Amino acid sequence: MTMTNWTRSEIEGREAWTGDSGLLSVTVVPELGAKAVSLLNRRTGREWLWRSGKPLGGKGFGTPFGESDESGWDEMFPGINACAYPEAPWQGEAVPDHGEVWSLPWQAETDADGLICAVEGKRFPYALEKRYSFPAPDTVRIDYAVTSRADAPFSFLWAAHPLMRASAGMRLRVPDGLDAVEVSYSAGARLGAFGDVRPWPEAAPGVDLSVVEPDAGRHAEKYYFTGKLKEGWAELDDPRTGEAATFRFPAERVPYLAVWANYGGYGGHYHVAVEPATGRMDDLARAMNRGEAATVAPGERYAWHLELSVR
């Protein structure tokens, strides 16, 4: 484990914690869903996380994500799209847009190993915890665990939502053998409708999903690779500078991979998100019906991790 200093500060009047390995630093704001607002390669000066320019924060629990600052790295849990939980004992309970935890304040504290952030569910009985540490100077690791407070099995979707600064020509690398994607959203239906399957990376004539497009103000897509992953990794690299951000995660616990690529077609924003996920296709009810959601047993714990390395 790399020796890391964690320092407390304020950002826009809110408590923030910054961990610094000497080569990589990450800044987390516990009050705002324990989101990360900075991921800085200190060697090159490159800030990987995108900011919208809007003031940090939103309009409170259960409000649409688009009414928040829409910046940085949020956690989406226990769902992504707004829907109703489909099974007893929570049948009909509303799952908010982008889930519950991004709009809730988290508790945070440091110990000898890193920063621990924790939150309790509001409409559903669970506790979610994440621990930040630096296993190497160029790598931040987040260990996650959801603990059930329920007397019945609880199914969920979790996905990382790191909005990364984009520039035309950056490339998305994924494991060999991934050759098709399923569309969750496509501005102007460029890739079709929800549920349509397209080849990877050439999804349509002139559309190479593995290459970041210019900020043209027209296109935005969210898609999942079909099926479960055999290898848990993905990389966003910049061939102009030789820099890259590599995500690694256990495929047996986080078996799906999604990508959100916004080239100005949604909100006029320009960013890309690599989104490892425990379930598929954003809608929790649909994922449960298709057997593509994670489940934690009553009183049990479901744990996973995510590492991000920069070069």
Number of C-alpha atoms within 10 A of each C-alpha: 10 16 16 21 15 20 12 12 13 10 13 9 8 13 15 22 22 20 22 22 21 15 17 25 23 21 23 27 24 24 18 23 24 28 24 22 26 20 25 19 21 15 12 12 10 14 16 20 22 23 21 17 9 11 12 19 18 18 12 15 17 19 16 17 18 12 11 18 16 21 24 24 24 23 22 25 24 26 28 24 19 18 19 17 22 16 15 11 13 15 10 12 15 17 23 23 23 27 28 26 27 28 28 19 20 21 15 21 13 16 8 10 16 20 19 21 22 21 21 20 16 13 12 18 17 21 16 21 19 21 19 22 25 24 16 16 18 20 21 24 21 19 15 18 16 22 20 23 20 16 11 15 16 25 20 24 26 24 26 19 24 24 26 23 16 23 17 12 15 20 19 21 14 19 13 8 10 16 15 18 24 24 23 23 21 21 17 13 13 15 23 17 15 15 14 13 19 19 16 18 16 15 18 14 6 7 14 15 19 17 18 22 20 16 18 12 15 14 22 25 22 23 27 24 23 20 15 18 18 15 18 21 21 20 19 24 21 18 11 8 10 8 16 18 20 20 22 17 21 17 19 14 16 23 22 25 28 26 20 21 26 29 25 18 19 17 13 16 18 26 24 26 23 24 24 27 25 24 30 32 28 27 23 30 24 16 19 20 11 10 12 22 26 22 19 20 16 16 15 15 16 15 15 17 17 19 19 19 19 23 16
